[in-house]
Each structure stands twice: as C-alpha cells, then as structure tokens.
Amino acid sequence: MYAWRITPEISSDLERIEELRRVLARGTLPRRWAGRLRRELEAEATAASTSMEGVPVTVEEVRRILAGDRPSSVKEADARLVEGYRDAMSFVLRRADDPGFSWQTELILGIHDRVMAGSYAFGAGRFRTGAAFVADAAAGLVVFEPPPAEAVPGLLQDLAAFAQSAGGDLPPPVLAALLHARLAGIHPFSDGNGRTARVLASLAMYRGGFTRPQFTSLEEWWGSHRRDYYDSFQCLGSSWDPDADVTPFVAAHVRAQRLQVDSLSLKEATERVLWGILEDVVTEDLGLPPRLADALYDGFFGRDVTNRYYRSLADVSVPTATSDLGRLEASGLLRAKGAGRSRAYTGSEQLVEAVARAAELGGPPPSMPLETQRVWVMAGLAGKVHGG
C-alpha cells in the first residue's frame, strides 16, 4: 500500500473534522428541512462529480433530472449518467450500515456499474482489458501511466483487503483519502475511475460514522477546486508505483473535507433560516399546507419549478400540484412563464420582499435587479445567523 504519514497539518484538520461531527450530531433538524437538505446536497454533489468527468450538466438541471423531470437541454445519455451516479451513492449508503458489510472487489465493481449507468458500451462493472493513460487534455501530454490491465484484479483485491483490515484503525478521513488515491492510481476501468474513487471515499466516511450528508461527499468542494484536485495526484508520480508517498494527497483530501464541512455548515444554517421563513409565509400568511414551501424555496433562488418537479418534492397528484402552484401564483409570490407542458414558475420580487420583511432586513433597494436582491437577502440572513 502507498506510504503516508500524519503531519501536524493533517492532525489539526482531523481534530476539526471530529469537532464538527460532534457539533452536527447534537443538532436535530426539522423533518421537512432535513429531507430538503439531503436533496440539495445530493444534487450539488452529483452535478459536481459528473461535470468533472465531462458530462455537461448544471446543478439546476441535475435537480430536475433526479426529480424525474429531465430538461430538454440535457441529452438522455447524459441524464442516465447523472442518475447512475445518484444510484451509486444510494447503493453505498444502503450497504454501509449492513451488519454483514465487508470490503470486496465485487462491491467496487457494483459501484462502477451504477456510476456508468449499467452501460455495456462504457464498460460498466468490468475491469479494463487494455493499457490506460491519464492525459492532461489542455497540454496534450500523458501525465500518468497506470499498471497493466492484467495486474488490476489482484490490485483491487489488495485494496479491498487493506480497507477491511485497516478500516477500524485509521481515522475515516484518512482511510477515505487512501482508498481514493489507490483506486485512482490503479485506474481499473476504461472510464468512470474518478467517480468510482470519490464514491468509495464517501463510503469510507459513512462506514466510519460520518453519516451526516455534509460529510459523505467531497464532490462539491472538488468541483469548485478542480485544479487543486488534479494537482493533488502529482505525488503518484508519472507511472504506477505501489510504494509512492501519498502524504500530500492525504493532506489535500483531509483539508478539503474540513473546509467543505465548515463551508456547508455555515451555508446550511443560513438556508435553514430561509426555509423556516418560507414555511411561516405559507402556513401563517397564506393559510396553506407547509408542503408549498418547497416550491417557494426553489422559486426564491430563481429556479424553474415545473408541475412534475414540484410533484416529486411534495409527493402530490397532478391536480393538487396544479392547484398549489396556481395558489402561489395568485398570491404574487410566484410568477408563471410558458404554457402547457413547458409551463414553469419562479420566484417574484414580492417573494424576495416577503422574506426580507420577515427577517427584519428592511427592503432591498427598488432599483436592484431581482437576482442581486436575492443575494442581498441571503447576505443579510447570513449576517444575522453568523454575526449574532
């Protein structure tokens, strides 16, 4: 297995991650908000991971795909890869707390099969049979040469055996980093290696007790810091070396884990306040069921809310969804665009003003564009939540 060591920087980040786990474990989230948070983080992680591998999707498109409402702008094949990544994450989270769980090669193959949406053409769930090269597309250079194909099955068995034996001894963020680096170095598949490695790292975190969604995926962070991500692999060298010192990768991975959880904790606290305001607007101001907050939440951020998308969130029938969205439009909080199957709703200036008023922020300057008003309100909420 690769060489590595715990540096003072890694140790400090591990302490902070453990502290964040204890803090988050003490908090109990409202049920509806917990579900919404899970969906938000799932969409953001899926969009980041698939787009890193060249699948051209935005977070908003991924939200709709995962809700069964694929936008016409997204190809069906790309939508399947988005759904495949979501299915791979769901698979490992289902397996993670099974009392009979064990790290096995077939588990890794099962993850890859789902990541590649079961596509035979993409080699889903099968090891590569030929040579592989990792290239820097921008520079047109080969930057890493993985081991030969005939070595892959044995190396994956060694990787699973290492995870099985070391899982209870290593801090979960360190194990996640080592599995990530090792799978990336072996490069066992013709495609989907990065996605599979990142899902495997998420599984290691969940198995280690980091079950909050803020901990179980680094995709959003890596997606926003791609250069850092790719640079962290330089310690693997230019070709396969089973004894490479991957301390720099472990340090980058653990640091990213700490920074992401810090960032998501602040973001989640602010958006939870927004959610509470929207539920109050729906139930107290309008006298409507709390489920309608789902539509206002997306609408507040300027996202398109279709009937089909809203139905998946609120678990209601077509007539009920039509009625709910119509009532929000009549209230002035949502405005409609398009007609028929393409009809969608988004948040209005009145919605932003209602949130600002409820949060006692005053009103945004009337000349301010709507998108800027949204940013202004969220900054005000963040200031109240984090500034005391």
N, C-alpha and C positions, 0 to 999 in steps of 0.2 A: 504494500500500500504506500501511497505517497508519504514523504516526510513532511512534518509540520511541527510547530511548537506554539505554545501560548505566550504571546508577547504581552507586555503591560497594557498596550492599547486594546488588544483583544479581551484581556481580563476586565478592563474597565467597561467595555461595551457589553460584555456578558452580564456584569453586575447591573447595568442599567436595564437591560432586557428583562432580567429576572424581577427587578423592581417594578417595571411596567406591567409584567404579568400579575404581580400581587395586587397592584392598584386596580387593574381592569377586572380582576376576579372578584373584587369587593363590590363592584357596581352591578346592579340589576337593571337591565334595560326593559322599558315597556315592550310588551309583546309585538305590537304592530311595528314599532320602530326597529326592534331587533330584526324582524323579517325584512324590512326595507333596507336596513344597513347591510345585511347579508347579500341582498340582490345588488346593491350598489357596488360593493367591493368585488363581487363576482364578475360583474360587467366590466369594471375597470381593469381587473387582473386579466380577464380573458382578452380584452381588446389589446392590452399592452403586450401580452405574450404572443398572440397571433400576428400582430402587426410587426413585431420584431423579426418574425420569420417571413415577412414579405406578403402577408395576407392584408390587402388594403381595406381596412375597416376602421371606423371611428367608434368611440365609446357609445355614442348615441345609437349608432347602427347596431352595435352588439347588444345593447339593452333590448332593442326591438326584436332582434333575432332570437335571443334567449327567451323572449316572451311569446315566440311563435308568430311574430309579425315582421317577417323579413322585408326590409325596404327594397323597392325596385332597383335601387342603385347598387345593391350587393348581388354578385353572382351566386347562383345556387351552390356551386362547388365551394366557394369561399364561406358561405353560411354553414355548410356541413363541417368545415374545419373549425369554425367558431364553436359550433355545438359539440364537436368532438373534444375540444379542449375542456369545455364545461363538464362533459361526461367523464373525462379522465379525472378531473378534480373531485367530482362527486363519487367516483369509484374508490379513490384512495381514502376519502374521508369516511366512506362506509366501511372499508376494510380496516381502517386504522385502530378502532377500538374493539375489534373482534378478539375475544379471549384466545382464540387459536391462531392469531396472526403470526406469520413468520416471513422473513425476507427471503424471497426466492426469485430465480430468474424468470419464472412464468409470471410473477407479479409485474416485473418490469416490462415484459412483453405485452401484458394486458394493458398497462398504462399506455404504451406506444400505440397499440391497436386502436385505443379510443382517441388518442391525440390525433391520429391520422384518419379518424372517422371511418375506420374499417376498410379503407380503400386498398384494394389489391395492387392497383397501379402505383400507389405511393409506398408500397412495401409494409403496410400496416401489420404490426405484430410479428415481423420477421427480421432476422439479422441481415445485414448487408452481405452480399456474396462476392463483392469486388473491392478493389482498393478505394480509399477515400482520401480526399484532400480538403483542408479548410483554407479558403482563399479570402483575401481582402479584395472585394469586388472593386472598390474605388481605386486601389493601387494596381490591381491586376496581378497580384502576387500570391503564391502559396505561402501561408503563414504557419501551417501545422500539418504534419503527416501522422495520422493515427496508426495503430497497429494493423497488421494484415488481417484480412477477414477470417482466416482460419483460427486466429487467436481469440476472436471475440467471444464465443460461447464460454470458454474457460475463464476469461477475464470477468465476464458477468457473473459467473458462479462465485468467483473470488470476492467480487463486490458484494453480493448478497450475503456471503458468509461473514464478511467483515461487518456489515450492518447488523447482522444477527448477534454477533459476539460482542460488538462494541457499543451497541445501542443503549445499554443500561449504564455505561461507564462514562461516556462523553457527554458534555453539555449539548443538548439538542441543536442549538445553532451551529456548533462546530461539526457535528455529525452531518447536518444538512449541507454545510459547505463542502465537506469532504466527498459526500455522495455526488453532489452537483459537479464538482471538479473532475472526479474519477469517471463519471459517465460521459462527460463532455470529452475527456481525453481519449477514452476507448472509442467513442463515436461509433456505436454498434449498429446504427441504422443508416439507410441511404438518405433519409430525410427525417426531420422531427426530433433530432437529438437534443437541441436546446430546450424545446418544450417539455420533452420527457425528463430531462435533467432537472428542470425547475419544478415540475410536479413531484418528482422524487424528493427533492429538498423540502417541499411543503409537507409531504407525508412524514418525513423525519421530525419536523417540528410538531405536527399533530400527535404523533406517537409519543413525543417527549412531554406532552401535557400542555403545549401551547395551542389551545383549541379555539381561542377567540379568532374571528376572521381577520383581525388586524395582523396576526402573526403567521397565518397559514399560507401566505403567498407574498413573494417579493416582486411579483411581476410589475406592479405599478411603478415601484421605485426604479427597477432596472429599465423599464420602458422610457422613463424620463431621464435616465442617465446612461444611455447606451454606450457612449464612448468609455465611461468608467467600467461598464460591464465587460466589454470586449478587451479592454486593456488589462483587466484583472487576470485574464487567462495567459498572459505572456510568460508567467512563471512556469508554464508547462513545457516551455522550450519550443523548438521548431519541429520536433518529431517525438513520437511516443517514448517516454521514459518512465517506467513504473516506480522509480525512486525519486522523482522530481520533488523538490521542496516547494510545497504549495502554501506555505505560510502567508505570502502576500494575497493569495486568493481567499484564504480563510479570513484574513483580516478585513478584506474588502467586503466579503459576504456578511460577516457579523456586523460590521459597521453599517452596511446598508439595512440590515434587519433592525438595528437600533434606530437609525434615522427614520425609517419608514414608520415604525410604530409610534415614535414621538410625533411625527407629522400627522399620521392618521388619527391619533388620539385627540389632537387639537382640532382637526377638521371635523371629526365625528361629534365632539362636544358642541361645536357651533351649529352643525346641521341638525342635531337633536333638538336644540332650542327652536330652530326654524320649524321642525316637524311639529313640536308642541304648539307653536303659534298657529300653524295651519289647521291642526285638529280643533283648536279653540274657535277659529274663524268658521269652520264647517259646522261644528256642533252648537256653539253658543250664539254666533252671529246669524247663521243661516238656519239653524234648527234641523240640520241634515245628518245622516249617518256618518260616523267617523271615517268610513272607507273612502269618502270623496277626497280626503287629504292626499291620497296617492296621486290623484290627477293634479291637484294644486301643487304638489311638490315638484313634479316634473315640469308643470307649466311655469312655476316660478323661475326655473333655470332656463326657460326658453326652449324646452324640448317639445317636439310634436307628440301629442297624446291622441292616438287613434282609438276607435272603439275597441278594436281587437286587442291592442296593447293594454288598455285600461281593464278589459275583462280578465286578462291574465293576472293582473295585480290584485284586483278586488274579488276575483272568483265569483262573478255575477253573470247573468244571462245577457243576451244581446239587447232585449228590450230594457232591462234595468240599466245597463251601461249607457244606452241611448238617452234614457231619462236622466241619469246622473249628470252626464256631460251637458245635456241641454239645460239643466237647472243651474249649473255653474256658469254656463254662457249667459243665461238670463240674469244672473247676479252681477254680471260685468267682470267677474274675476278671470274668466277665460274668454278668449275670442276664437272664433272658428275661421278656418280657411279651407278652400276646396269644397268639393261636393261628392256625394256618393261614396264609393269605396275609398277614395283618396281624401275624404274629409278628415281633418285633424284639428286639434285645439292646442292653444298655447297661452301662457300667462299674459295678462294685460298690465298696463300701467296701474290700474286700480288694485290689482293683486299686490304689486310691489308696495304701493302706498298703504294697503291694509296691514302688511307685515311690518312696515316701518312704524306705523301708528301703534300697533300692538306692542312693539318692542320699545316704544317711547324714544324713538330715534329722531322724531320730527319728520319732516317730509323732504325727500330728495329735491334738489333744485329742478324746477319745471323744465328748464332748457336742456337738462341732461338726457342723452339718449337712453332708451329703455335698458339696453344691455349694461350700460355704465351704472344705471340706477340699481340694478341687481347686485353688481359688485359693491356699490356703496352701502347697500343694506347689509350684505354679508360681512363687510369690514366692520360695520357698526355692531353687528351681533358678536363678532369675534372679540371686539374690544370689550363688550360687556361681559362675555364669558371668561376671557383670559386676563382682562385687566382689572377685574374686581369692580 
